[in-house]
Amino acid sequence: MALHKPYTDVPGTTIFDAEQSRKGYHLNQFCMSLMKAENRTRFKAGERAYLDNWAMTEEQKQAVLARDLNWCIRLGGNIYFLAKIGATDGKSFQQMAGSMTGMTEAEYRDMMIGGGRSVEGNRYVGEGGDAQAHRQPQGQGGTKKAGA
């Protein structure tokens, strides 16, 4: 019997639950490996070769190579682990979050200082708010793929 998940109707939100945790286990373990300087060096020297050492799906590897954090999250990535990729690339968390919204770092900062996104139009999937999938930077629900 499938578990009822009423939280799947929140636009622009992927809840990191047990299912997401299982799906992203190897992706998140890869991210945690980047905490060691020698692993960051190996990754930057040959990203694909380094990723091939991990039991990640091909789609997870493509999402990492594309640096598409929204895609990584849909594939089970946890933002706190994914932050290690951004840090490896010399990006701040604010820069990463901005990239996930299609905003510049300054636009994202100003939005957050101004109170964040409005809940109006963003309570349920299908409303007209700016967090709806069709308004996200990757296009229709974040379907951008590497090389696309």
C-alpha positions in Angstrom: 0.0 0.0 0.0 1.4 3.4 -1.0 1.9 6.0 1.7 -0.4 9.0 1.3 1.8 12.1 0.8 -0.3 15.3 0.9 2.8 17.4 0.8 3.4 16.6 -2.9 1.0 19.3 -3.9 3.2 22.2 -2.7 4.6 23.9 -5.9 8.3 24.3 -6.2 9.0 22.0 -3.3 10.4 18.5 -3.0 10.2 17.1 0.5 13.2 15.1 1.5 11.4 12.1 2.9 12.5 8.5 3.3 11.7 7.7 -0.4 13.9 10.6 -1.5 16.6 9.6 0.9 16.8 6.1 -0.5 16.7 7.4 -4.1 19.5 9.8 -3.5 21.7 7.8 -1.2 24.7 7.4 -3.6 24.3 11.0 -4.9 24.4 12.4 -1.4 27.4 10.1 -0.4 29.3 11.5 -3.5 28.5 15.0 -2.3 29.8 14.2 1.2 33.0 12.9 -0.3 33.7 16.5 -1.4 34.4 17.4 2.2 37.9 16.1 1.7 40.3 18.3 -0.2 41.9 15.4 -2.1 38.5 14.3 -3.3 37.6 17.8 -4.5 40.9 17.9 -6.4 40.2 14.5 -8.0 36.6 15.5 -8.9 37.7 18.8 -10.5 40.5 17.0 -12.5 38.1 14.6 -14.1 34.5 15.0 -13.1 33.0 12.2 -15.1 35.7 9.7 -14.1 35.2 10.6 -10.4 31.4 10.3 -10.7 31.8 6.9 -12.3 33.3 5.6 -9.0 29.9 6.1 -7.4 26.8 3.8 -7.8 24.7 6.8 -8.9 22.2 6.6 -11.8 23.3 8.0 -15.1 20.6 10.7 -14.7 22.1 11.7 -11.3 25.5 11.9 -12.9 24.1 14.1 -15.7 22.4 16.4 -13.2 25.7 16.9 -11.3 27.6 17.5 -14.5 25.0 20.1 -15.6 25.1 21.6 -12.1 21.3 21.6 -12.1 20.5 21.5 -8.4 16.8 21.4 -8.9 17.3 18.3 -11.1 19.6 16.8 -8.4 16.9 17.4 -5.7 14.2 15.6 -7.8 16.6 12.7 -8.0 17.0 12.4 -4.3 19.7 15.0 -3.6 19.5 16.8 -0.3 20.4 20.5 -0.5 22.7 20.4 2.5 24.7 17.7 0.8 24.5 19.3 -2.7 26.0 22.5 -1.2 29.3 20.6 -1.2 29.2 20.8 -5.1 28.7 24.5 -5.0 31.5 25.0 -2.5 33.8 22.9 -4.7 33.0 25.3 -7.5 33.7 28.3 -5.3 30.0 29.3 -5.0 28.2 30.6 -2.0 25.0 29.1 -0.8 23.2 32.3 -1.8 24.6 32.0 -5.4 23.4 28.4 -5.5 19.9 29.2 -4.2 19.7 32.1 -6.7 20.6 29.7 -9.6 17.8 27.4 -8.5 15.2 30.2 -8.8 16.5 31.7 -12.1 17.6 34.8 -10.3 21.0 36.5 -9.9 22.6 36.4 -6.5 21.5 40.0 -5.9 18.0 39.4 -7.0 17.7 36.4 -4.8 19.2 38.3 -1.8 16.8 41.2 -2.3 13.8 38.8 -2.6 14.7 37.1 0.7 15.4 40.4 2.4 12.0 41.5 1.2 10.3 38.6 2.8 10.7 35.8 0.2 8.2 34.6 -2.3 4.5 35.4 -1.7 2.3 32.5 -0.7 -0.3 33.9 -3.0 -0.7 31.6 -6.0 1.8 29.2 -4.5 -0.2 27.1 -2.0 -1.1 24.3 -4.4 0.1 23.0 -7.7 -1.9 24.6 -10.5 -2.2 28.1 -9.1 -0.6 31.0 -10.9 2.3 31.9 -8.5 6.0 32.3 -9.3 6.9 29.0 -7.6 4.8 26.9 -10.1 6.8 24.4 -12.2 6.1 26.2 -15.5 7.7 29.4 -14.1 10.9 27.7 -12.9 14.2 28.4 -14.6 14.5 24.9 -16.1 11.3 25.3 -18.1 8.4 22.9 -17.8 8.8 21.5 -14.3 12.6 21.6 -14.4 13.0 19.1 -17.3 16.2 20.6 -18.6 18.8 17.9 -19.2 22.6 18.1 -19.6 23.5 19.4 -23.0 20.0 20.6 -23.7 
